[in-house]
């Protein structure tokens, strides 16, 4: 299997089964994390839920700042 330049040998072994599960978990959650960092509220909720469900999964969550605070901070620097 090749996905975006990533290759994996799938040979029917138990080890291959484990690698597939880990890769899919990582790939899907990586996409959700990227969307959460883009301030997608649904993705933030989804990655929080997955972190509760999956031991060892730790994703840095975005910190949302009020747009007005950002505008004021940028205007203060002019």
mmCIF file as gemmi writes it, N, C-alpha and C atoms, coordinates in Angstrom:
data_model
loop_
_atom_site.group_PDB
_atom_site.id
_atom_site.type_symbol
_atom_site.label_atom_id
_atom_site.label_alt_id
_atom_site.label_comp_id
_atom_site.label_asym_id
_atom_site.label_entity_id
_atom_site.label_seq_id
_atom_site.pdbx_PDB_ins_code
_atom_site.Cartn_x
_atom_site.Cartn_y
_atom_site.Cartn_z
_atom_site.occupancy
_atom_site.B_iso_or_equiv
_atom_site.pdbx_formal_charge
_atom_site.auth_seq_id
_atom_site.auth_asym_id
_atom_site.pdbx_PDB_model_num
ATOM 1 N N . UNK Axp A 1 ? 0.847 -1.168 0 1 0 ? 1 A 1
ATOM 2 C CA . UNK Axp A 1 ? 0 0 0 1 0 ? 1 A 1
ATOM 3 C C . UNK Axp A 1 ? 0.893 1.23 0 1 0 ? 1 A 1
ATOM 4 N N . UNK Axp A 2 ? 0.579 2.216 -0.817 1 0 ? 2 A 1
ATOM 5 C CA . UNK Axp A 2 ? 1.298 3.483 -0.821 1 0 ? 2 A 1
ATOM 6 C C . UNK Axp A 2 ? 0.266 4.598 -0.697 1 0 ? 2 A 1
ATOM 7 N N . UNK Axp A 3 ? 0.52 5.509 0.251 1 0 ? 3 A 1
ATOM 8 C CA . UNK Axp A 3 ? -0.395 6.61 0.51 1 0 ? 3 A 1
ATOM 9 C C . UNK Axp A 3 ? 0.437 7.871 0.692 1 0 ? 3 A 1
ATOM 10 N N . UNK Axp A 4 ? 0.376 8.777 -0.245 1 0 ? 4 A 1
ATOM 11 C CA . UNK Axp A 4 ? 1.078 10.045 -0.113 1 0 ? 4 A 1
ATOM 12 C C . UNK Axp A 4 ? 2.575 9.892 0.102 1 0 ? 4 A 1
ATOM 13 N N . UNK Axp A 5 ? 3.194 8.919 -0.559 1 0 ? 5 A 1
ATOM 14 C CA . UNK Axp A 5 ? 4.622 8.726 -0.407 1 0 ? 5 A 1
ATOM 15 C C . UNK Axp A 5 ? 4.999 7.785 0.715 1 0 ? 5 A 1
ATOM 16 N N . UNK Axp A 6 ? 4.023 7.354 1.485 1 0 ? 6 A 1
ATOM 17 C CA . UNK Axp A 6 ? 4.26 6.432 2.592 1 0 ? 6 A 1
ATOM 18 C C . UNK Axp A 6 ? 3.979 5.024 2.1 1 0 ? 6 A 1
ATOM 19 N N . UNK Axp A 7 ? 4.926 4.12 2.269 1 0 ? 7 A 1
ATOM 20 C CA . UNK Axp A 7 ? 4.727 2.746 1.816 1 0 ? 7 A 1
ATOM 21 C C . UNK Axp A 7 ? 4.686 1.777 2.981 1 0 ? 7 A 1
ATOM 22 N N . UNK Axp A 8 ? 3.858 0.752 2.871 1 0 ? 8 A 1
ATOM 23 C CA . UNK Axp A 8 ? 3.763 -0.268 3.908 1 0 ? 8 A 1
ATOM 24 C C . UNK Axp A 8 ? 3.549 -1.618 3.24 1 0 ? 8 A 1
ATOM 25 N N . UNK Axp A 9 ? 4.307 -2.605 3.705 1 0 ? 9 A 1
ATOM 26 C CA . UNK Axp A 9 ? 4.133 -3.965 3.204 1 0 ? 9 A 1
ATOM 27 C C . UNK Axp A 9 ? 3.007 -4.62 3.985 1 0 ? 9 A 1
ATOM 28 N N . UNK Axp A 10 ? 2.012 -5.111 3.274 1 0 ? 10 A 1
ATOM 29 C CA . UNK Axp A 10 ? 0.886 -5.809 3.896 1 0 ? 10 A 1
ATOM 30 C C . UNK Axp A 10 ? 0.981 -7.261 3.453 1 0 ? 10 A 1
ATOM 31 N N . UNK Axp A 11 ? 1.428 -8.112 4.371 1 0 ? 11 A 1
ATOM 32 C CA . UNK Axp A 11 ? 1.691 -9.502 4.007 1 0 ? 11 A 1
ATOM 33 C C . UNK Axp A 11 ? 0.772 -10.509 4.692 1 0 ? 11 A 1
ATOM 34 N N . UNK Axp A 12 ? -0.269 -10.027 5.36 1 0 ? 12 A 1
ATOM 35 C CA . UNK Axp A 12 ? -1.211 -10.936 6.012 1 0 ? 12 A 1
ATOM 36 C C . UNK Axp A 12 ? -0.794 -11.374 7.399 1 0 ? 12 A 1
ATOM 37 N N . UNK Axp A 13 ? 0.354 -10.914 7.863 1 0 ? 13 A 1
ATOM 38 C CA . UNK Axp A 13 ? 0.835 -11.318 9.186 1 0 ? 13 A 1
ATOM 39 C C . UNK Axp A 13 ? 0.142 -10.515 10.283 1 0 ? 13 A 1
ATOM 40 N N . UNK Axp A 14 ? 0.235 -11.015 11.511 1 0 ? 14 A 1
ATOM 41 C CA . UNK Axp A 14 ? -0.321 -10.285 12.654 1 0 ? 14 A 1
ATOM 42 C C . UNK Axp A 14 ? 0.402 -8.958 12.833 1 0 ? 14 A 1
ATOM 43 N N . UNK Axp A 15 ? 1.709 -8.953 12.565 1 0 ? 15 A 1
ATOM 44 C CA . UNK Axp A 15 ? 2.469 -7.711 12.68 1 0 ? 15 A 1
ATOM 45 C C . UNK Axp A 15 ? 1.981 -6.68 11.661 1 0 ? 15 A 1
ATOM 46 N N . UNK Axp A 16 ? 1.685 -7.125 10.449 1 0 ? 16 A 1
ATOM 47 C CA . UNK Axp A 16 ? 1.153 -6.212 9.43 1 0 ? 16 A 1
ATOM 48 C C . UNK Axp A 16 ? -0.207 -5.674 9.862 1 0 ? 16 A 1
ATOM 49 N N . UNK Axp A 17 ? -1.03 -6.519 10.467 1 0 ? 17 A 1
ATOM 50 C CA . UNK Axp A 17 ? -2.34 -6.09 10.961 1 0 ? 17 A 1
ATOM 51 C C . UNK Axp A 17 ? -2.177 -4.991 12.006 1 0 ? 17 A 1
ATOM 52 N N . UNK Axp A 18 ? -1.222 -5.18 12.925 1 0 ? 18 A 1
ATOM 53 C CA . UNK Axp A 18 ? -0.957 -4.174 13.959 1 0 ? 18 A 1
ATOM 54 C C . UNK Axp A 18 ? -0.488 -2.868 13.317 1 0 ? 18 A 1
ATOM 55 N N . UNK Axp A 19 ? 0.429 -2.972 12.359 1 0 ? 19 A 1
ATOM 56 C CA . UNK Axp A 19 ? 0.953 -1.77 11.702 1 0 ? 19 A 1
ATOM 57 C C . UNK Axp A 19 ? -0.149 -1.017 10.956 1 0 ? 19 A 1
ATOM 58 N N . UNK Axp A 20 ? -1.048 -1.745 10.312 1 0 ? 20 A 1
ATOM 59 C CA . UNK Axp A 20 ? -2.164 -1.104 9.598 1 0 ? 20 A 1
ATOM 60 C C . UNK Axp A 20 ? -3.035 -0.328 10.581 1 0 ? 20 A 1
ATOM 61 N N . UNK Axp A 21 ? -3.38 -0.962 11.69 1 0 ? 21 A 1
ATOM 62 C CA . UNK Axp A 21 ? -4.229 -0.293 12.685 1 0 ? 21 A 1
ATOM 63 C C . UNK Axp A 21 ? -3.557 0.962 13.234 1 0 ? 21 A 1
ATOM 64 N N . UNK Axp A 22 ? -2.27 0.857 13.555 1 0 ? 22 A 1
ATOM 65 C CA . UNK Axp A 22 ? -1.55 2.016 14.079 1 0 ? 22 A 1
ATOM 66 C C . UNK Axp A 22 ? -1.446 3.125 13.038 1 0 ? 22 A 1
ATOM 67 N N . UNK Axp A 23 ? -1.171 2.75 11.787 1 0 ? 23 A 1
ATOM 68 C CA . UNK Axp A 23 ? -1.039 3.745 10.73 1 0 ? 23 A 1
ATOM 69 C C . UNK Axp A 23 ? -2.366 4.462 10.495 1 0 ? 23 A 1
ATOM 70 N N . UNK Axp A 24 ? -3.454 3.715 10.448 1 0 ? 24 A 1
ATOM 71 C CA . UNK Axp A 24 ? -4.759 4.342 10.22 1 0 ? 24 A 1
ATOM 72 C C . UNK Axp A 24 ? -5.136 5.256 11.376 1 0 ? 24 A 1
ATOM 73 N N . UNK Axp A 25 ? -4.878 4.815 12.606 1 0 ? 25 A 1
ATOM 74 C CA . UNK Axp A 25 ? -5.161 5.657 13.772 1 0 ? 25 A 1
ATOM 75 C C . UNK Axp A 25 ? -4.37 6.956 13.677 1 0 ? 25 A 1
ATOM 76 N N . UNK Axp A 26 ? -3.079 6.83 13.364 1 0 ? 26 A 1
ATOM 77 C CA . UNK Axp A 26 ? -2.229 8.01 13.279 1 0 ? 26 A 1
ATOM 78 C C . UNK Axp A 26 ? -2.667 8.913 12.126 1 0 ? 26 A 1
ATOM 79 N N . UNK Axp A 27 ? -2.893 8.345 10.958 1 0 ? 27 A 1
ATOM 80 C CA . UNK Axp A 27 ? -3.215 9.128 9.769 1 0 ? 27 A 1
ATOM 81 C C . UNK Axp A 27 ? -4.515 9.91 9.949 1 0 ? 27 A 1
ATOM 82 N N . UNK Axp A 28 ? -5.538 9.244 10.43 1 0 ? 28 A 1
ATOM 83 C CA . UNK Axp A 28 ? -6.833 9.905 10.623 1 0 ? 28 A 1
ATOM 84 C C . UNK Axp A 28 ? -6.723 10.997 11.681 1 0 ? 28 A 1
ATOM 85 N N . UNK Axp A 29 ? -6.103 10.676 12.816 1 0 ? 29 A 1
ATOM 86 C CA . UNK Axp A 29 ? -6.014 11.664 13.89 1 0 ? 29 A 1
ATOM 87 C C . UNK Axp A 29 ? -5.086 12.815 13.541 1 0 ? 29 A 1
ATOM 88 N N . UNK Axp A 30 ? -4.08 12.57 12.713 1 0 ? 30 A 1
ATOM 89 C CA . UNK Axp A 30 ? -3.231 13.654 12.247 1 0 ? 30 A 1
ATOM 90 C C . UNK Axp A 30 ? -4.047 14.645 11.417 1 0 ? 30 A 1
ATOM 91 N N . UNK Axp A 31 ? -4.916 14.143 10.566 1 0 ? 31 A 1
ATOM 92 C CA . UNK Axp A 31 ? -5.782 15.018 9.776 1 0 ? 31 A 1
ATOM 93 C C . UNK Axp A 31 ? -6.744 15.81 10.648 1 0 ? 31 A 1
ATOM 94 N N . UNK Axp A 32 ? -7.304 15.151 11.658 1 0 ? 32 A 1
ATOM 95 C CA . UNK Axp A 32 ? -8.216 15.847 12.575 1 0 ? 32 A 1
ATOM 96 C C . UNK Axp A 32 ? -7.457 16.921 13.345 1 0 ? 32 A 1
ATOM 97 N N . UNK Axp A 33 ? -6.246 16.594 13.81 1 0 ? 33 A 1
ATOM 98 C CA . UNK Axp A 33 ? -5.442 17.569 14.558 1 0 ? 33 A 1
ATOM 99 C C . UNK Axp A 33 ? -5.141 18.792 13.695 1 0 ? 33 A 1
ATOM 100 N N . UNK Axp A 34 ? -4.738 18.58 12.446 1 0 ? 34 A 1
ATOM 101 C CA . UNK Axp A 34 ? -4.445 19.713 11.554 1 0 ? 34 A 1
ATOM 102 C C . UNK Axp A 34 ? -5.671 20.605 11.385 1 0 ? 34 A 1
ATOM 103 N N . UNK Axp A 35 ? -6.831 20.003 11.253 1 0 ? 35 A 1
ATOM 104 C CA . UNK Axp A 35 ? -8.052 20.803 11.104 1 0 ? 35 A 1
ATOM 105 C C . UNK Axp A 35 ? -8.391 21.537 12.4 1 0 ? 35 A 1
ATOM 106 N N . UNK Axp A 36 ? -8.092 20.924 13.531 1 0 ? 36 A 1
ATOM 107 C CA . UNK Axp A 36 ? -8.354 21.612 14.803 1 0 ? 36 A 1
ATOM 108 C C . UNK Axp A 36 ? -7.452 22.836 14.942 1 0 ? 36 A 1
ATOM 109 N N . UNK Axp A 37 ? -6.208 22.728 14.477 1 0 ? 37 A 1
ATOM 110 C CA . UNK Axp A 37 ? -5.29 23.87 14.549 1 0 ? 37 A 1
ATOM 111 C C . UNK Axp A 37 ? -5.727 24.999 13.63 1 0 ? 37 A 1
ATOM 112 N N . UNK Axp A 38 ? -6.58 24.683 12.656 1 0 ? 38 A 1
ATOM 113 C CA . UNK Axp A 38 ? -7.122 25.705 11.757 1 0 ? 38 A 1
ATOM 114 C C . UNK Axp A 38 ? -8.415 26.307 12.323 1 0 ? 38 A 1
ATOM 115 N N . UNK Axp A 39 ? -8.685 26.023 13.586 1 0 ? 39 A 1
ATOM 116 C CA . UNK Axp A 39 ? -9.837 26.565 14.324 1 0 ? 39 A 1
ATOM 117 C C . UNK Axp A 39 ? -11.164 25.964 13.891 1 0 ? 39 A 1
ATOM 118 N N . UNK Axp A 40 ? -11.152 24.734 13.422 1 0 ? 40 A 1
ATOM 119 C CA . UNK Axp A 40 ? -12.384 24.03 13.084 1 0 ? 40 A 1
ATOM 120 C C . UNK Axp A 40 ? -12.927 23.43 14.382 1 0 ? 40 A 1
ATOM 121 N N . UNK Axp A 41 ? -14.041 23.97 14.867 1 0 ? 41 A 1
ATOM 122 C CA . UNK Axp A 41 ? -14.564 23.558 16.171 1 0 ? 41 A 1
ATOM 123 C C . UNK Axp A 41 ? -14.964 22.086 16.205 1 0 ? 41 A 1
ATOM 124 N N . UNK Axp A 42 ? -15.498 21.572 15.1 1 0 ? 42 A 1
ATOM 125 C CA . UNK Axp A 42 ? -15.849 20.157 15.043 1 0 ? 42 A 1
ATOM 126 C C . UNK Axp A 42 ? -14.624 19.271 15.185 1 0 ? 42 A 1
ATOM 127 N N . UNK Axp A 43 ? -13.522 19.682 14.565 1 0 ? 43 A 1
ATOM 128 C CA . UNK Axp A 43 ? -12.281 18.912 14.662 1 0 ? 43 A 1
ATOM 129 C C . UNK Axp A 43 ? -11.711 18.978 16.076 1 0 ? 43 A 1
ATOM 130 N N . UNK Axp A 44 ? -11.83 20.126 16.731 1 0 ? 44 A 1
ATOM 131 C CA . UNK Axp A 44 ? -11.364 20.237 18.118 1 0 ? 44 A 1
ATOM 132 C C . UNK Axp A 44 ? -12.147 19.264 18.992 1 0 ? 44 A 1
ATOM 133 N N . UNK Axp A 45 ? -13.457 19.234 18.825 1 0 ? 45 A 1
ATOM 134 C CA . UNK Axp A 45 ? -14.288 18.313 19.613 1 0 ? 45 A 1
ATOM 135 C C . UNK Axp A 45 ? -13.93 16.863 19.304 1 0 ? 45 A 1
ATOM 136 N N . UNK Axp A 46 ? -13.691 16.557 18.032 1 0 ? 46 A 1
ATOM 137 C CA . UNK Axp A 46 ? -13.371 15.18 17.639 1 0 ? 46 A 1
ATOM 138 C C . UNK Axp A 46 ? -12.037 14.73 18.214 1 0 ? 46 A 1
ATOM 139 N N . UNK Axp A 47 ? -11.02 15.595 18.179 1 0 ? 47 A 1
ATOM 140 C CA . UNK Axp A 47 ? -9.705 15.172 18.672 1 0 ? 47 A 1
ATOM 141 C C . UNK Axp A 47 ? -9.719 15.081 20.198 1 0 ? 47 A 1
ATOM 142 N N . UNK Axp A 48 ? -10.486 15.933 20.863 1 0 ? 48 A 1
ATOM 143 C CA . UNK Axp A 48 ? -10.634 15.799 22.329 1 0 ? 48 A 1
ATOM 144 C C . UNK Axp A 48 ? -11.258 14.449 22.68 1 0 ? 48 A 1
ATOM 145 N N . UNK Axp A 49 ? -12.303 14.101 21.959 1 0 ? 49 A 1
ATOM 146 C CA . UNK Axp A 49 ? -12.995 12.829 22.187 1 0 ? 49 A 1
ATOM 147 C C . UNK Axp A 49 ? -12.048 11.647 21.944 1 0 ? 49 A 1
ATOM 148 N N . UNK Axp A 50 ? -11.268 11.738 20.882 1 0 ? 50 A 1
ATOM 149 C CA . UNK Axp A 50 ? -10.344 10.641 20.568 1 0 ? 50 A 1
ATOM 150 C C . UNK Axp A 50 ? -9.228 10.535 21.596 1 0 ? 50 A 1
ATOM 151 N N . UNK Axp A 51 ? -8.762 11.657 22.132 1 0 ? 51 A 1
ATOM 152 C CA . UNK Axp A 51 ? -7.729 11.598 23.177 1 0 ? 51 A 1
ATOM 153 C C . UNK Axp A 51 ? -8.267 10.932 24.438 1 0 ? 51 A 1
ATOM 154 N N . UNK Axp A 52 ? -9.543 11.153 24.749 1 0 ? 52 A 1
ATOM 155 C CA . UNK Axp A 52 ? -10.155 10.476 25.9 1 0 ? 52 A 1
ATOM 156 C C . UNK Axp A 52 ? -10.267 8.978 25.647 1 0 ? 52 A 1
ATOM 157 N N . UNK Axp A 53 ? -10.504 8.603 24.407 1 0 ? 53 A 1
ATOM 158 C CA . UNK Axp A 53 ? -10.744 7.218 24.035 1 0 ? 53 A 1
ATOM 159 C C . UNK Axp A 53 ? -9.465 6.407 23.82 1 0 ? 53 A 1
ATOM 160 N N . UNK Axp A 54 ? -8.388 7.066 23.412 1 0 ? 54 A 1
ATOM 161 C CA . UNK Axp A 54 ? -7.17 6.367 23.007 1 0 ? 54 A 1
ATOM 162 C C . UNK Axp A 54 ? -6.022 6.67 23.962 1 0 ? 54 A 1
ATOM 163 N N . UNK Axp A 55 ? -5.646 5.696 24.8 1 0 ? 55 A 1
ATOM 164 C CA . UNK Axp A 55 ? -4.504 5.903 25.706 1 0 ? 55 A 1
ATOM 165 C C . UNK Axp A 55 ? -3.236 6.223 24.908 1 0 ? 55 A 1
ATOM 166 N N . UNK Axp A 56 ? -2.486 7.19 25.384 1 0 ? 56 A 1
ATOM 167 C CA . UNK Axp A 56 ? -1.223 7.541 24.74 1 0 ? 56 A 1
ATOM 168 C C . UNK Axp A 56 ? -1.339 8.561 23.626 1 0 ? 56 A 1
ATOM 169 N N . UNK Axp A 57 ? -2.559 8.863 23.179 1 0 ? 57 A 1
ATOM 170 C CA . UNK Axp A 57 ? -2.723 9.877 22.132 1 0 ? 57 A 1
ATOM 171 C C . UNK Axp A 57 ? -2.727 11.249 22.795 1 0 ? 57 A 1
ATOM 172 N N . UNK Axp A 58 ? -1.731 12.052 22.468 1 0 ? 58 A 1
ATOM 173 C CA . UNK Axp A 58 ? -1.631 13.403 23.016 1 0 ? 58 A 1
ATOM 174 C C . UNK Axp A 58 ? -1.466 14.381 21.861 1 0 ? 58 A 1
ATOM 175 N N . UNK Axp A 59 ? -2.411 15.281 21.739 1 0 ? 59 A 1
ATOM 176 C CA . UNK Axp A 59 ? -2.382 16.282 20.68 1 0 ? 59 A 1
ATOM 177 C C . UNK Axp A 59 ? -2.433 17.649 21.341 1 0 ? 59 A 1
ATOM 178 N N . UNK Axp A 60 ? -1.556 18.546 20.924 1 0 ? 60 A 1
ATOM 179 C CA . UNK Axp A 60 ? -1.598 19.913 21.421 1 0 ? 60 A 1
ATOM 180 C C . UNK Axp A 60 ? -2.822 20.593 20.826 1 0 ? 60 A 1
ATOM 181 N N . UNK Axp A 61 ? -3.71 21.043 21.705 1 0 ? 61 A 1
ATOM 182 C CA . UNK Axp A 61 ? -4.937 21.696 21.244 1 0 ? 61 A 1
ATOM 183 C C . UNK Axp A 61 ? -4.679 23.175 20.992 1 0 ? 61 A 1
ATOM 184 N N . UNK Axp A 62 ? -5.408 23.755 20.058 1 0 ? 62 A 1
ATOM 185 C CA . UNK Axp A 62 ? -5.221 25.178 19.776 1 0 ? 62 A 1
ATOM 186 C C . UNK Axp A 62 ? -5.767 26.032 20.912 1 0 ? 62 A 1
ATOM 187 N N . UNK Axp A 63 ? -5.179 27.196 21.065 1 0 ? 63 A 1
ATOM 188 C CA . UNK Axp A 63 ? -5.689 28.196 21.996 1 0 ? 63 A 1
ATOM 189 C C . UNK Axp A 63 ? -6.354 29.277 21.16 1 0 ? 63 A 1
ATOM 190 N N . UNK Axp A 64 ? -7.636 29.448 21.366 1 0 ? 64 A 1
ATOM 191 C CA . UNK Axp A 64 ? -8.381 30.432 20.591 1 0 ? 64 A 1
ATOM 192 C C . UNK Axp A 64 ? -8.292 31.787 21.272 1 0 ? 64 A 1
ATOM 193 N N . UNK Axp A 65 ? -7.951 32.788 20.501 1 0 ? 65 A 1
ATOM 194 C CA . UNK Axp A 65 ? -7.921 34.156 21.004 1 0 ? 65 A 1
ATOM 195 C C . UNK Axp A 65 ? -9.058 34.92 20.342 1 0 ? 65 A 1
ATOM 196 N N . UNK Axp A 66 ? -9.659 35.794 21.096 1 0 ? 66 A 1
ATOM 197 C CA . UNK Axp A 66 ? -10.724 36.627 20.562 1 0 ? 66 A 1
ATOM 198 C C . UNK Axp A 66 ? -10.156 37.516 19.453 1 0 ? 66 A 1
ATOM 199 N N . UNK Axp A 67 ? -10.843 37.578 18.332 1 0 ? 67 A 1
ATOM 200 C CA . UNK Axp A 67 ? -10.361 38.361 17.188 1 0 ? 67 A 1
ATOM 201 C C . UNK Axp A 67 ? -10.138 39.826 17.549 1 0 ? 67 A 1
ATOM 202 N N . UNK Axp A 68 ? -10.974 40.367 18.41 1 0 ? 68 A 1
ATOM 203 C CA . UNK Axp A 68 ? -10.836 41.774 18.804 1 0 ? 68 A 1
ATOM 204 C C . UNK Axp A 68 ? -9.539 42 19.576 1 0 ? 68 A 1
ATOM 205 N N . UNK Axp A 69 ? -9.169 41.071 20.422 1 0 ? 69 A 1
ATOM 206 C CA . UNK Axp A 69 ? -7.907 41.183 21.167 1 0 ? 69 A 1
ATOM 207 C C . UNK Axp A 69 ? -6.727 41.182 20.194 1 0 ? 69 A 1
ATOM 208 N N . UNK Axp A 70 ? -6.786 40.334 19.204 1 0 ? 70 A 1
ATOM 209 C CA . UNK Axp A 70 ? -5.704 40.275 18.217 1 0 ? 70 A 1
ATOM 210 C C . UNK Axp A 70 ? -5.633 41.577 17.426 1 0 ? 70 A 1
ATOM 211 N N . UNK Axp A 71 ? -6.787 42.072 16.979 1 0 ? 71 A 1
ATOM 212 C CA . UNK Axp A 71 ? -6.805 43.338 16.23 1 0 ? 71 A 1
ATOM 213 C C . UNK Axp A 71 ? -6.227 44.469 17.074 1 0 ? 71 A 1
ATOM 214 N N . UNK Axp A 72 ? -6.633 44.547 18.324 1 0 ? 72 A 1
ATOM 215 C CA . UNK Axp A 72 ? -6.129 45.606 19.199 1 0 ? 72 A 1
ATOM 216 C C . UNK Axp A 72 ? -4.626 45.483 19.411 1 0 ? 72 A 1
ATOM 217 N N . UNK Axp A 73 ? -4.141 44.271 19.583 1 0 ? 73 A 1
ATOM 218 C CA . UNK Axp A 73 ? -2.704 44.066 19.782 1 0 ? 73 A 1
ATOM 219 C C . UNK Axp A 73 ? -1.924 44.49 18.541 1 0 ? 73 A 1
ATOM 220 N N . UNK Axp A 74 ? -2.448 44.177 17.368 1 0 ? 74 A 1
ATOM 221 C CA . UNK Axp A 74 ? -1.765 44.562 16.134 1 0 ? 74 A 1
ATOM 222 C C . UNK Axp A 74 ? -1.816 46.07 15.918 1 0 ? 74 A 1
ATOM 223 N N . UNK Axp A 75 ? -2.924 46.691 16.285 1 0 ? 75 A 1
ATOM 224 C CA . UNK Axp A 75 ? -3.048 48.141 16.131 1 0 ? 75 A 1
ATOM 225 C C . UNK Axp A 75 ? -2.14 48.88 17.097 1 0 ? 75 A 1
ATOM 226 N N . UNK Axp A 76 ? -1.879 48.312 18.273 1 0 ? 76 A 1
ATOM 227 C CA . UNK Axp A 76 ? -0.996 48.943 19.256 1 0 ? 76 A 1
ATOM 228 C C . UNK Axp A 76 ? 0.441 49 18.759 1 0 ? 76 A 1
ATOM 229 N N . UNK Axp A 77 ? 0.795 48.14 17.825 1 0 ? 77 A 1
ATOM 230 C CA . UNK Axp A 77 ? 2.17 48.095 17.322 1 0 ? 77 A 1
ATOM 231 C C . UNK Axp A 77 ? 2.409 49.04 16.154 1 0 ? 77 A 1
ATOM 232 N N . UNK Axp A 78 ? 1.389 49.751 15.724 1 0 ? 78 A 1
ATOM 233 C CA . UNK Axp A 78 ? 1.557 50.658 14.571 1 0 ? 78 A 1
ATOM 234 C C . UNK Axp A 78 ? 2.092 51.989 15.014 1 0 ? 78 A 1
